[in-house]
Amino acid sequence: MVSTDNPGGLELREIFGDDVAVVPKGDDGALAQAILDRLAHPGRAREGTARLVAERFRVDGVAERYLGLYAEAMAS
């Protein structure tokens, strides 16, 4: 992943570590170079990143989280 140093990009870097390249906002050259670098050297994400993506963003993980919230709400 590639992002700028905006709050969302910095948050992604915190979550996914080195799997996110963060470049300065407004530096079009750095952004372009980071994108080209990622395209030139595609690689698998670290195990931790792959697990977080599955848990937080894939349908099964999201559905499981919603079901947990519903169960918690019904128990209250």
C-alpha positions in Angstrom: 0.0 0.0 0.0 1.1 3.6 -0.6 -0.3 6.7 1.1 0.6 10.2 2.0 1.2 11.4 5.6 -2.4 12.4 6.1 -4.1 11.1 9.3 -5.6 8.1 7.5 -2.3 7.2 5.9 -0.5 7.4 9.2 -3.2 5.3 10.8 -2.7 2.6 8.1 1.0 2.7 8.7 0.4 2.2 12.4 -1.8 -0.8 11.7 0.1 -2.4 8.9 3.6 -1.3 9.5 6.1 -1.6 6.7 3.4 -2.9 4.3 2.4 0.8 3.9 4.8 3.3 2.3 4.0 6.8 3.6 5.2 9.8 1.7 4.8 13.5 2.4 1.6 15.3 1.3 2.1 17.4 -1.7 5.2 15.6 -2.9 3.9 14.2 -6.2 7.3 12.9 -7.2 7.7 10.9 -3.9 4.1 9.5 -4.3 4.8 8.5 -7.9 8.1 6.9 -7.0 6.5 4.9 -4.1 3.8 3.6 -6.4 6.3 2.6 -9.0 8.5 0.9 -6.4 5.5 -1.1 -5.1 4.6 -2.1 -8.7 8.1 -3.1 -9.5 8.5 -5.2 -6.4 5.1 -6.8 -5.7 5.2 -8.9 -2.7 3.0 -10.6 -0.2 1.9 -8.8 2.9 3.3 -9.8 6.2 1.4 -12.5 8.0 0.1 -9.9 10.5 -1.2 -7.7 7.8 -2.9 -10.5 6.0 -4.6 -11.5 9.2 -5.8 -8.0 10.0 -7.2 -7.5 6.5 -9.1 -10.8 6.9 -10.4 -9.9 10.3 -11.4 -6.3 9.7 -12.2 -5.9 6.0 -13.2 -9.3 4.4 -16.8 -10.3 4.5 -16.4 -13.2 6.9 -14.5 -11.1 9.4 -16.9 -8.1 9.2 -19.9 -10.4 9.5 -18.4 -12.0 12.6 -17.8 -8.7 14.2 -21.4 -7.5 13.5 -22.9 -10.8 14.9 -20.8 -10.3 18.0 -22.2 -6.7 18.4 -25.7 -7.9 17.9 -25.3 -10.7 20.5 -23.9 -8.2 22.9 -26.8 -5.7 22.3 -29.4 -8.4 22.8 -27.7 -9.6 26.1 -28.0 -6.0 27.5 
